[in-house]
Amino acid sequence: MKRVVLHRFLPALLGVAMTLGLAACGADEPPSLEMESTGLEELFSAGKTVPGEDREITDASSGDPGPDGAADTPSGGQADPEDVPAPAADPEPAQESLTLLYEIMAWDDGFSGAVAYLGYREQGDPTPLPDWMRENCPGLVEEAPFLLEIPAERILGPGYGELYCIVPRDEGTVLTVDHVAWVASEYEVGEVTDAVLYRARCAKPVLLFTNPDPDHGLPDVRITLEADSIPYCGWFPNLDEYGWPSIPGAPDTPLLLDFGGWRYVTGLEDPQDREAPADVWWDPPTVWQLAYTNWVCQGWYLELSWGDSNDPAYEGIVYLYRQPEEGQEDTLAYTGIWRIRTGCLQMELTDGLGGIVSGSFPVRMDPTGEYLSIEQDWETGVCPPFFGEDQICMDLSLAHG
């Protein structure tokens, strides 16, 4: 599997001064998050307070009010010095490692930010978070000690689960972290923002705990990164089958730089020589991506036509064939109509003998367009006819010719 490999810059390149203005910027105050207590006060050493649920989210330097009068503290005022512990790492190498990351991103106009996966933290783990990171990902902490300097007001989520570090590209990047819920209706399943965990315009990293839906693996957090003259990035933090972040974007134009590879490397060459990640997030297909396509799976053949449905609300006719035994011709088992609604393939099928299958099935397509992943109807539990017994999801392959 291909991975982004990061090394150290050549000494001559490191000698070039690159100005990174980390000035104060305006920010918005999100609604309070009505969730269980995060217990983040237990993650750091004794004496460090944790912002409350109604904290203000800003992007200014600590204590400096922004344009709207807000400051980077829980109450918008100056933080009590007794509430702030001694730094967990030497600030000089910590800042140097963060500056290096900014410089690497500056070499590529496609990066909206950077991400690293730090591991899974169990609920109730009493280990202070800096110590936990040193034990769980020592190589990455050694290469990126700024991870130990991230303050509690920029640690998001319940304090347990899958832990990511998100770093905006630069001072002009707006980072938004939303907590989302997935809602099923009669025709669609989609995410709804139920709280804004963080919103800031500043090149400051955050630590983010996520807890995907255990039944469907659906993410509970969405991040967006908006940088000047850089492609917009919207991402649901998730991992691929190898335990690496599934980087959004095309393989040759990733939108996020995965700096988790720092834990495995010892030298740095020109970042332009790096190899782009191959694993990307599967997205819901558009109507045009499915029109006039045929798909195969476990003895079934699915054909999706276009524009020949008598119902104007649907895109076309669907034909579902079955090949009972090897070598026999496909036989038509179901016909019906299909359409795409908010990430779901909605089908109304009949076998001509009174049997009807109707459902709204979540569907995702891989970036090459060669594979289609489909799930059972989340609301009703209905499965397409080609699902096996006790099967709730399956992958289909594009049929050529």
C-alpha positions as CSV (number, residue, x, y, z in Angstrom):
1,M,0.0,0.0,0.0
2,K,1.3,3.4,-1.0
3,R,1.8,5.9,1.8
4,V,2.9,9.5,2.1
5,V,6.5,9.4,3.4
6,L,8.0,12.5,4.9
7,H,11.7,13.1,5.5
8,R,13.7,16.0,6.9
9,F,14.5,19.0,4.6
10,L,18.0,19.5,3.3
11,P,20.1,21.8,5.5
12,A,20.1,24.4,2.8
13,L,16.4,24.4,2.5
14,L,15.9,24.6,6.2
15,G,18.1,27.7,6.1
16,V,15.5,29.6,4.0
17,A,13.4,31.8,6.3
18,M,9.7,31.3,5.8
19,T,7.6,33.8,7.7
20,L,4.5,32.3,9.3
21,G,2.3,34.9,10.8
22,L,0.3,33.4,13.7
23,A,-1.7,36.6,14.3
24,A,-5.0,36.8,16.0
25,C,-8.1,36.3,13.8
26,G,-11.8,36.6,14.3
27,A,-13.9,33.6,15.3
28,D,-17.5,32.6,16.0
29,E,-19.0,31.2,19.1
30,P,-20.7,27.9,18.6
31,P,-23.8,26.6,20.4
32,S,-23.1,24.6,23.5
33,L,-22.6,20.9,23.1
34,E,-25.2,18.9,25.0
35,M,-23.3,15.7,25.5
36,E,-22.0,13.7,28.4
37,S,-19.2,15.3,30.4
38,T,-16.0,14.8,28.4
39,G,-13.7,14.4,31.4
40,L,-10.9,16.1,29.6
41,E,-9.6,17.4,32.9
42,E,-8.4,13.9,33.6
43,L,-6.3,13.8,30.4
44,F,-3.7,16.3,31.5
45,S,-1.7,16.8,34.6
46,A,-3.3,18.0,37.8
47,G,-3.9,21.8,37.9
48,K,-5.0,22.3,34.3
49,T,-8.6,23.4,34.0
50,V,-10.9,22.4,31.1
51,P,-13.2,24.8,29.3
52,G,-16.8,24.3,30.0
53,E,-19.5,23.4,27.4
54,D,-20.2,27.0,26.7
55,R,-16.6,27.9,25.9
56,E,-15.9,30.5,23.3
57,I,-14.0,29.3,20.2
58,T,-11.5,31.7,18.8
59,D,-8.3,31.7,16.8
60,A,-6.3,34.4,18.6
61,S,-3.2,34.0,20.6
62,S,-4.0,33.2,24.2
63,G,-5.6,36.1,26.0
64,D,-5.7,38.4,23.0
65,P,-9.2,39.5,22.1
66,G,-10.2,39.1,18.5
67,P,-12.2,41.5,16.4
68,D,-15.4,40.5,18.2
69,G,-13.9,40.9,21.6
70,A,-13.5,37.2,22.3
71,A,-10.3,35.6,23.6
72,D,-8.9,32.1,23.4
73,T,-10.1,31.2,26.8
74,P,-13.3,29.5,28.1
75,S,-14.9,32.7,29.2
76,G,-13.5,35.1,26.8
77,G,-11.3,36.7,29.4
78,Q,-7.7,36.2,30.5
79,A,-6.9,32.7,31.7
80,D,-5.8,32.2,35.3
81,P,-2.0,31.5,35.3
82,E,-2.6,28.8,37.9
83,D,-4.9,27.0,35.5
84,V,-2.1,26.6,32.9
85,P,0.4,23.8,33.6
86,A,4.1,23.8,32.6
87,P,4.6,22.8,29.0
88,A,4.6,19.1,28.4
89,A,7.5,19.4,25.9
90,D,10.4,21.7,25.2
91,P,8.7,24.6,23.4
92,E,11.5,25.2,20.9
93,P,11.6,21.8,19.2
94,A,7.8,21.7,19.5
95,Q,7.5,24.9,17.5
96,E,10.2,23.8,15.1
97,S,8.3,20.6,14.3
98,L,5.0,22.6,13.7
99,T,6.8,25.1,11.5
100,L,8.3,22.3,9.5
101,L,4.8,20.9,8.9
102,Y,3.5,24.3,7.7
103,E,6.5,24.6,5.3
104,I,5.8,21.2,3.8
105,M,2.2,22.0,3.2
106,A,3.2,25.4,1.6
107,W,5.1,23.4,-1.0
108,D,1.9,22.0,-2.4
109,D,-1.1,24.1,-3.5
110,G,-3.5,21.1,-3.0
111,F,-3.2,20.7,0.8
112,S,-6.0,22.3,2.9
113,G,-4.4,20.9,6.0
114,A,-2.6,17.9,7.6
115,V,-3.8,15.0,9.7
116,A,-2.3,12.2,11.8
117,Y,-4.0,9.2,13.5
118,L,-2.6,8.7,17.1
119,G,-4.5,5.6,18.1
120,Y,-7.5,4.4,20.0
121,R,-7.9,5.5,23.7
122,E,-10.2,3.4,25.9
123,Q,-13.0,5.1,27.9
124,G,-11.9,5.6,31.5
125,D,-8.2,5.4,30.8
126,P,-6.7,7.4,33.7
127,T,-3.3,8.0,32.0
128,P,-2.6,11.8,31.4
129,L,-2.9,12.4,27.6
130,P,0.7,13.5,27.1
131,D,1.9,10.3,28.7
132,W,-0.6,8.2,26.8
133,M,0.7,9.7,23.5
134,R,4.3,9.0,24.5
135,E,3.4,5.4,25.1
136,N,1.1,4.9,22.2
137,C,2.9,6.7,19.4
138,P,6.4,7.5,20.7
139,G,8.0,7.8,17.2
140,L,5.4,10.4,16.1
141,V,5.7,12.4,19.3
142,E,9.5,12.4,18.9
143,E,9.2,13.8,15.4
144,A,6.3,16.1,16.2
145,P,6.5,17.2,19.8
146,F,4.0,20.0,19.2
147,L,1.4,17.3,19.9
148,L,2.2,17.5,23.6
149,E,1.7,21.3,23.5
150,I,-1.9,21.3,22.4
151,P,-4.0,22.9,25.2
152,A,-7.2,21.5,26.6
153,E,-9.4,24.0,24.9
154,R,-8.3,22.5,21.6
155,I,-8.9,18.9,22.6
156,L,-12.3,18.0,21.2
157,G,-14.7,15.2,21.8
158,P,-15.5,12.9,24.8
159,G,-11.9,12.2,25.7
160,Y,-11.8,8.6,24.4
161,G,-12.1,6.8,21.0
162,E,-10.1,7.3,17.9
163,L,-7.7,10.2,18.3
164,Y,-6.7,12.4,15.4
165,C,-4.6,15.6,15.1
166,I,-5.8,18.1,12.6
167,V,-3.6,21.0,11.5
168,P,-4.9,23.8,9.2
169,R,-2.8,24.8,6.3
170,D,-1.9,28.3,7.4
171,E,-3.2,31.4,9.2
172,G,-5.8,32.0,6.4
173,T,-7.5,28.6,6.8
174,V,-10.9,28.3,8.5
175,L,-11.2,25.0,10.5
176,T,-14.7,23.9,11.5
177,V,-15.4,20.7,13.5
178,D,-19.0,19.7,13.7
179,H,-20.5,16.9,15.8
180,V,-23.1,15.1,13.5
181,A,-26.0,12.7,13.8
182,W,-27.3,10.5,11.1
183,V,-31.1,10.8,10.4
184,A,-33.2,8.5,8.4
185,S,-36.3,9.7,6.7
186,E,-38.7,8.1,4.2
187,Y,-36.5,8.8,1.2
188,E,-33.0,9.4,2.5
189,V,-30.3,9.1,5.2
190,G,-28.1,12.0,5.8
191,E,-26.0,13.8,8.5
192,V,-27.3,16.6,10.6
193,T,-25.0,19.0,12.6
194,D,-26.1,18.9,16.2
195,A,-23.2,21.0,17.6
196,V,-20.2,23.0,16.6
197,L,-17.2,21.7,18.5
198,Y,-14.8,24.2,17.2
199,R,-14.5,27.0,14.6
200,A,-11.4,29.1,14.1
201,R,-9.3,30.9,11.5
202,C,-5.8,30.1,12.5
203,A,-3.0,27.7,11.9
204,K,-3.4,25.9,15.2
205,P,-3.6,22.2,15.6
206,V,-6.4,20.4,17.4
207,L,-6.8,16.9,18.9
208,L,-10.0,15.3,18.0
209,F,-11.6,12.2,19.6
210,T,-14.2,10.4,17.4
211,N,-16.6,7.5,18.1
212,P,-18.1,6.1,14.9
213,D,-21.5,4.4,15.0
214,P,-20.8,0.8,16.2
215,D,-23.6,-0.7,14.0
216,H,-22.8,1.0,10.7
217,G,-19.4,2.5,11.2
218,L,-20.8,6.0,10.5
219,P,-18.6,8.9,11.7
220,D,-19.9,11.2,14.4
221,V,-17.7,14.1,13.4
222,R,-17.2,16.2,10.2
223,I,-14.3,18.6,9.7
224,T,-14.1,21.3,7.0
225,L,-11.0,23.3,6.0
226,E,-11.4,26.4,3.9
227,A,-8.1,28.0,2.8
228,D,-7.5,30.9,0.4
229,S,-7.0,29.7,-3.2
230,I,-6.9,26.0,-2.0
231,P,-9.5,23.4,-2.7
232,Y,-12.3,23.1,-0.1
233,C,-11.9,20.1,2.1
234,G,-14.8,18.3,3.8
235,W,-13.9,15.1,5.6
236,F,-15.5,12.6,8.0
237,P,-12.4,11.3,10.0
238,N,-12.2,7.6,9.4
239,L,-9.6,4.8,8.9
240,D,-8.9,2.5,6.0
241,E,-8.5,-1.3,6.4
242,Y,-4.8,-0.8,7.4
243,G,-5.5,1.7,10.2
244,W,-4.4,4.8,8.3
245,P,-6.6,7.9,7.8
246,S,-8.6,7.6,4.5
247,I,-7.4,10.8,2.9
248,P,-10.0,12.8,0.9
249,G,-9.3,13.7,-2.6
250,A,-8.0,11.8,-5.6
251,P,-4.9,9.6,-5.2
252,D,-2.7,12.0,-7.1
253,T,-4.2,15.1,-5.5
254,P,-4.9,14.4,-1.8
255,L,-6.5,17.3,0.2
256,L,-4.8,16.4,3.5
257,L,-1.2,15.7,4.2
258,D,-0.9,12.5,6.4
259,F,2.0,13.4,8.7
260,G,1.5,10.2,10.7
261,G,4.3,8.8,8.5
262,W,6.8,10.9,10.5
263,R,6.9,8.1,13.1
264,Y,8.6,5.8,10.6
265,V,11.1,8.0,8.8
266,T,14.5,9.3,9.7
267,G,15.5,11.8,7.0
268,L,13.7,14.4,4.9
269,E,14.1,15.1,1.3
270,D,12.3,17.5,-1.0
271,P,8.6,17.2,-0.1
272,Q,7.8,17.4,-3.8
273,D,9.3,13.9,-4.1
274,R,6.8,12.3,-1.8
275,E,4.3,9.7,-2.9
276,A,0.6,10.4,-2.8
277,P,-1.7,8.1,-0.7
278,A,-3.7,5.5,-2.6
279,D,-6.5,5.1,0.0
280,V,-9.3,7.6,-0.3
281,W,-12.8,7.9,1.0
282,W,-15.6,6.4,-1.1
283,D,-18.3,9.0,-1.9
284,P,-22.0,8.6,-2.8
285,P,-22.3,8.3,-6.6
286,T,-24.2,10.9,-8.6
287,V,-27.1,10.0,-10.9
288,W,-24.9,10.3,-13.9
289,Q,-22.3,8.0,-12.5
290,L,-24.9,5.2,-12.2
291,A,-26.9,5.8,-15.4
292,Y,-26.3,3.2,-18.1
293,T,-24.2,1.0,-15.8
294,N,-24.2,-2.7,-15.0
295,W,-23.0,-4.4,-11.8
296,V,-22.3,-8.0,-10.8
297,C,-22.1,-9.7,-7.5
298,Q,-22.4,-13.4,-6.4
299,G,-24.4,-14.6,-9.3
300,W,-26.5,-11.5,-9.7
301,Y,-26.5,-8.9,-12.5
302,L,-27.9,-5.4,-11.9
303,E,-28.6,-3.1,-14.8
304,L,-29.6,0.5,-14.4
305,S,-31.1,2.3,-17.4
306,W,-31.8,6.0,-17.8
307,G,-34.8,8.2,-18.6
308,D,-37.3,5.4,-19.5
309,S,-39.3,5.4,-16.2
310,N,-43.0,6.3,-16.4
311,D,-42.5,8.0,-12.9
312,P,-40.9,11.4,-13.4
313,A,-39.6,11.2,-9.8
314,Y,-37.3,8.3,-10.7
315,E,-34.3,8.2,-13.0
316,G,-34.9,5.0,-14.9
317,I,-35.7,1.3,-15.0
318,V,-33.7,-1.3,-13.0
319,Y,-33.4,-4.9,-14.2
320,L,-32.1,-7.5,-11.8
321,Y,-31.0,-10.8,-13.3
322,R,-29.9,-14.0,-11.6
323,Q,-27.7,-16.8,-12.8
324,P,-28.8,-19.9,-10.8
325,E,-25.9,-22.1,-11.8
326,E,-22.6,-21.7,-13.5
327,G,-22.8,-21.7,-17.3
328,Q,-26.5,-20.9,-17.4
329,E,-27.9,-17.7,-18.9
330,D,-29.0,-14.9,-16.7
331,T,-32.8,-14.9,-16.0
332,L,-34.7,-11.8,-15.2
333,A,-35.8,-12.0,-11.5
334,Y,-36.9,-8.4,-10.7
335,T,-37.8,-5.2,-12.5
336,G,-38.5,-1.8,-11.1
337,I,-37.5,1.8,-10.9
338,W,-34.5,3.6,-9.3
339,R,-33.3,7.0,-8.2
340,I,-30.5,8.5,-6.1
341,R,-31.5,10.6,-3.0
342,T,-28.9,11.9,-0.6
343,G,-26.4,9.1,-0.8
344,C,-29.0,6.3,-1.1
345,L,-30.0,4.1,-4.0
346,Q,-33.8,4.0,-3.8
347,M,-35.3,1.0,-5.6
348,E,-38.9,-0.2,-6.1
349,L,-38.7,-3.8,-7.3
350,T,-41.2,-6.5,-8.2
351,D,-40.7,-10.1,-9.3
352,G,-44.0,-10.2,-11.3
353,L,-45.5,-12.7,-9.0
354,G,-46.6,-10.4,-6.2
355,G,-43.2,-10.1,-4.5
356,I,-42.1,-6.5,-3.9
357,V,-38.8,-5.2,-2.5
358,S,-38.7,-1.5,-1.7
359,G,-36.0,0.3,0.1
360,S,-33.6,3.2,0.4
361,F,-30.1,1.7,0.4
362,P,-27.0,3.7,1.4
363,V,-24.5,3.5,-1.4
364,R,-20.9,4.5,-2.0
365,M,-18.6,4.4,-5.0
366,D,-14.8,4.0,-5.0
367,P,-12.8,6.8,-6.8
368,T,-12.2,4.7,-9.8
369,G,-15.9,4.0,-10.4
370,E,-15.2,0.2,-10.6
371,Y,-16.8,-0.7,-7.3
372,L,-20.1,0.1,-5.5
373,S,-20.7,-0.6,-1.8
374,I,-24.4,-0.9,-0.8
375,E,-26.0,-1.4,2.6
376,Q,-29.4,-2.5,3.9
377,D,-32.1,0.1,4.4
378,W,-31.1,1.7,7.8
379,E,-34.7,2.6,8.7
380,T,-36.6,-0.6,7.8
381,G,-33.8,-3.2,7.7
382,V,-34.9,-4.3,4.2
383,C,-32.1,-5.7,2.0
384,P,-31.8,-5.9,-1.8
385,P,-32.7,-9.3,-3.2
386,F,-29.0,-10.1,-4.0
387,F,-27.9,-10.0,-0.3
388,G,-27.1,-13.3,1.3
389,E,-28.6,-14.5,4.6
390,D,-27.7,-12.2,7.6
391,Q,-25.8,-9.9,5.2
392,I,-26.2,-6.2,5.7
393,C,-23.8,-4.8,3.1
394,M,-22.0,-5.9,0.0
395,D,-19.6,-4.7,-2.8
396,L,-20.6,-4.8,-6.4
397,S,-18.2,-4.7,-9.4
398,L,-18.7,-2.8,-12.6
399,A,-19.5,-5.0,-15.5
400,H,-17.8,-4.1,-18.8
401,G,-19.3,-4.9,-22.1
